[in-house]
Amino acid sequence: MSTQIAAITPRQLHDAQRKGRYSPVLDVRTAGEYRLGHIPGAQLIPIEELAPEVVKTQFRRPSLGHEDTLYITCQTGPRARQAAERLKLAGYHNVALVEGGTQRWEQDGLPLQSCGKAIALERQVQIAIGSLLVLKTLLGFSVHELFFALTALIGAGLIVAGTTRWCGMEKLIARMPWNRSDNCPKPANA
C-alpha cells in the first residue's frame, strides 16, 4: 500500500535546522549505517524496531507526527517510505520524507555527524558471501564435492535478494553486536 507522503529536500531541511526551527529527524537505518554518518540531530530507530511507542519514548514529544512534522530518512529512501507508511497507519499524519535520504544529504555537501568507524552493511554482506564461496570451493576440492552444490544455494540467495530486495544474509549480519550499537560519542538529539 503506497500513500501520498510529503517530502522535503535535504537543503530545505538543513536550512530549517540552521534557522533554529524544531526539525526532528528519524533515521531508520541500521546502527552500523548510522555510525558511519547521519544527519546531525537524527534519532536512530532501525526499521525492524520501529513502533509508535518507540518513537514516543525516543523523541519525548507528544505533538510529534501530529502538530510537529517528523522527518524520516534512511540511506536512499525506500526504508524511510516504508517507515512513514507504517507510522501513518498508526496515526502519525504529519510525516515527511527526506528526499534521497542520507546519501543525497551527503551528495549535496551538507554536514554529517559520525560516531566512529564501521563497515557499511552492504560491504559486510559482500565480504561474508565472498568468504563463504571461497570456503565452500576449497572444501569442495579438499573434503567432498557436495560442497560445490552448496555454492548454488548462495547463488539462489543472491537471485532472491536481487529480485525481491530482501536479503537474509543482510538481516542476519545487521543483528550482529557490532551493528546494533549506536554508541555515538556525542548523543544525536533533535
C-alpha positions in Angstrom: 0.0 0.0 0.0 1.5 3.3 -1.1 0.1 6.5 0.2 0.9 10.1 -0.6 3.6 11.3 1.8 5.1 14.8 1.9 8.8 15.3 1.2 11.5 17.8 1.9 14.8 18.2 0.2 18.0 17.9 2.2 18.8 21.5 1.6 15.4 22.7 2.8 15.7 20.6 6.0 19.3 21.9 6.6 18.1 25.5 6.2 15.3 24.9 8.7 17.7 23.4 11.2 20.1 26.3 10.7 17.3 28.8 11.4 16.7 27.0 14.7 13.3 25.5 13.7 12.4 22.3 15.5 13.1 19.7 12.8 13.1 16.2 14.4 14.7 13.6 12.1 14.1 9.8 12.4 16.8 7.7 10.9 15.6 4.1 10.2 18.8 2.6 9.0 20.9 0.1 10.9 23.1 1.2 13.8 26.2 0.5 11.7 25.0 2.7 8.9 24.1 5.4 11.4 27.5 5.4 12.9 29.1 5.9 9.5 27.3 9.2 9.1 23.9 10.6 9.8 22.1 13.9 9.6 23.1 15.9 12.7 20.4 15.6 15.3 18.8 12.5 13.8 17.5 9.9 16.2 18.1 6.2 15.3 15.3 3.7 15.4 16.1 0.9 13.0 13.1 0.0 10.9 13.0 -3.5 12.4 12.4 -1.8 15.8 10.1 0.9 14.6 6.8 1.2 16.5 4.8 4.2 17.6 5.6 3.7 21.3 9.3 3.6 20.5 9.0 6.9 18.6 7.2 8.5 21.6 9.9 7.2 24.0 12.8 8.3 21.8 11.6 11.8 21.0 9.6 12.5 24.2 7.3 14.9 22.3 3.6 14.1 22.1 2.9 16.6 19.3 5.4 14.9 17.0 3.8 13.5 13.9 0.6 15.5 14.7 1.3 19.2 15.1 5.1 18.9 14.5 6.4 17.3 11.4 8.5 14.2 11.8 11.2 13.9 9.1 12.2 10.4 8.1 15.3 9.3 6.4 17.3 6.2 5.5 20.1 5.7 3.1 18.3 6.4 -0.2 14.6 6.4 0.5 12.8 3.1 0.4 13.0 2.2 4.1 12.0 5.8 5.0 8.9 5.4 2.8 8.1 2.1 4.5 8.5 3.7 7.9 6.4 6.7 7.0 3.6 4.4 5.8 3.8 2.3 8.9 3.6 5.4 11.1 0.7 6.9 9.1 -1.3 3.7 9.7 -0.5 4.2 13.4 -2.0 7.7 13.5 1.1 9.9 12.7 -0.3 12.1 10.0 2.4 14.8 9.9 5.4 12.9 8.5 7.7 13.9 5.6 10.5 12.0 3.8 13.9 13.5 3.3 14.3 13.2 -0.5 17.1 10.9 -1.5 17.9 10.1 2.2 21.3 10.4 3.9 23.0 9.7 0.6 21.5 12.8 -1.1 22.2 14.8 2.1 25.9 13.9 1.7 25.9 14.5 -2.1 24.5 18.0 -1.5 27.6 18.7 0.6 25.7 19.0 3.8 27.5 18.1 7.1 27.2 14.6 8.5 27.7 13.5 12.1 29.6 10.3 12.5 30.2 8.1 15.5 33.4 6.3 14.8 34.2 3.7 12.2 32.1 1.0 10.8 31.9 -1.0 7.6 28.7 -0.5 5.6 26.2 -3.3 5.9 26.3 -3.9 2.2 30.0 -4.3 2.2 29.8 -6.7 5.2 27.3 -8.8 3.2 29.7 -8.9 0.2 32.6 -9.9 2.4 30.5 -12.7 4.0 29.2 -14.1 0.7 32.7 -13.9 -0.9 34.2 -15.7 2.1 31.5 -18.4 2.1 32.1 -19.0 -1.7 35.8 -19.3 -1.3 35.4 -21.6 1.7 32.9 -23.9 0.0 35.1 -24.1 -3.1 38.1 -25.1 -1.0 36.0 -27.6 0.9 34.7 -29.0 -2.4 38.2 -29.7 -3.6 39.6 -31.0 -0.3 36.7 -32.6 1.6 33.8 -33.6 -0.6 32.3 -32.5 -3.9 28.9 -31.9 -2.3 30.3 -28.6 -1.0 30.1 -27.4 -4.6 26.4 -27.8 -4.5 26.2 -25.5 -1.5 27.6 -22.7 -3.6 24.4 -23.0 -5.7 22.4 -22.1 -2.6 24.4 -18.9 -2.2 23.7 -18.1 -5.8 20.0 -18.7 -5.3 20.1 -16.4 -2.3 21.6 -13.7 -4.4 19.0 -14.1 -7.0 16.2 -13.8 -4.4 17.9 -10.7 -2.9 18.3 -9.1 -6.3 14.7 -9.7 -7.4 12.8 -9.1 -4.1 15.2 -6.6 -2.3 15.0 -9.0 0.7 18.4 -10.4 1.8 18.5 -12.9 4.6 22.3 -12.5 5.0 21.8 -8.7 5.4 19.2 -9.3 8.1 21.5 -11.8 9.9 24.6 -9.5 9.8 22.5 -6.5 10.9 21.8 -8.4 14.1 25.5 -8.8 14.9 26.6 -6.9 18.1 28.9 -4.6 16.2 26.0 -3.5 14.0 23.5 -3.0 16.8 25.3 -0.4 19.0 24.8 3.3 18.1 27.3 4.4 20.7 27.9 8.0 19.5 30.4 10.0 21.4 28.0 12.9 21.2 24.3 12.0 21.5 22.4 12.9 18.4 19.4 14.7 19.9 16.9 16.7 18.0 
